[in-house]
């Protein structure tokens, strides 16, 4: 199922009050147990923080995390990925390291394997 939502209002505590959206079922997709999401819009950075808090209890991966993971799977070091994406190596570490705990994997090799098994990576 593909779901697209828009946030209409957020309260002072950052909790979402109203959303609008639509969904569709694509039976041709074969997905694993991981929800993928990406954030767009004028307040993207702030909105992404709110979404990250809300969905961290599920097996999720953001667009930024997936992008970094794609480079990891190609054998790039964190520094090389950082150079490619124009960010610091610590920013890449902050995208990859939380995935270990979230997906219950032990190391980078296990993480890449998990990503392929769950259709996060093609």
N, C-alpha and C positions, 0 to 999 in steps of 0.2 A: 504494500500500500504506500502510495506517495502522498504526503500531506504538506500543504503549503498554508502557513498561517501568517496573519498580520496582527501585531499588538495594537489595540486601540487606546488602552489606557493602563497606566501603572500607578499604584499608590505611592505615598511618601516613603514606604519601607522597601520599595522596589518589587513588590508583589504585583503580578499581572491581574488586572481586574476584568478586562474584556479583550476577546480576540475575535478575529474573523478568519475564515479559511475555507479550504476545499480539499477534498481528497479523491484519489482514484486508485483503482486496483489494476496493476499491470501483471498479468499472470505469466508473462514472458521473463520476468526478472527472477533470478535465483539468488536470494540473499541469505546471509548467515544470521547470527543472533545479535548483530551489532546495528544500532540505529546510527545513521549518518546524518549530519546536519550542517548547515552553513547559514551565516547571518548576513543580511544585506540591509542597507538603508542609511539614513543620515546619521543616526546615533549608533552606528554599528558597534563600536568598541564597548559602550555602556550596555547595550542590549545583549551583546555576547556574554558579558559577565553575568547578567541576570539569567540567561538561558543556561549557561554552564552550571550555575548553582542549582537550577531546577532539574536538570537532567542527569546530574552526576550519579544519581542512585541507579541509573540504568547503564547498560553497556552502550556507550555512545562514542562518537569520534567527530570532531569538528573538521571543517574544511582545512584549517591551518595544520591540525595534527595529521590529517590524511596526506596533505602535501609533503610534510616533512618525512612521514613514514615511507612515502613513495621513493624519496631519495635514499633513505636508509636501505630499502630493499635493493636499490641499484648499487649499493656498496659505498656510498659517500660517507665521509666522516661528518661529525656534527659541524666542524669548522667549514668544510666544503659546502655543506647544505646552507649554512649561514651566509657564506659568500654568494651562493646562487640566489638566495632569497633576499639578500640585502639586510639581514638582521644579525644580531650577535649570536655567538655559539651558545651562550647561556639561554637565549630565547628558544633555541632549538631544543636544548636539554629540557627546558620547562614544558615543551610540547610533547616530548617523547617519554620522559620519565614517569609522568602520572599514568601512562597507558599500561605500565607493568602491573601496577596494583589494580587498576580498573579491569583489566582483562585476565588477571591472575596468571601472569607469565613470569618466568624466572630471569630471562635475559633477552638481548636484542634478537638473537636468532629465533628464539621461541616466539617473540612478538611478531616478527615478519611471517613466520609460519602460520600463526594464528590469523594474521591479516589475510593471507591467501585462502585459508580454510573457510573464513567467514565472508568472503567476497568483498572485503574492504579494498583489497588490491586486485587488479585483473589477473 
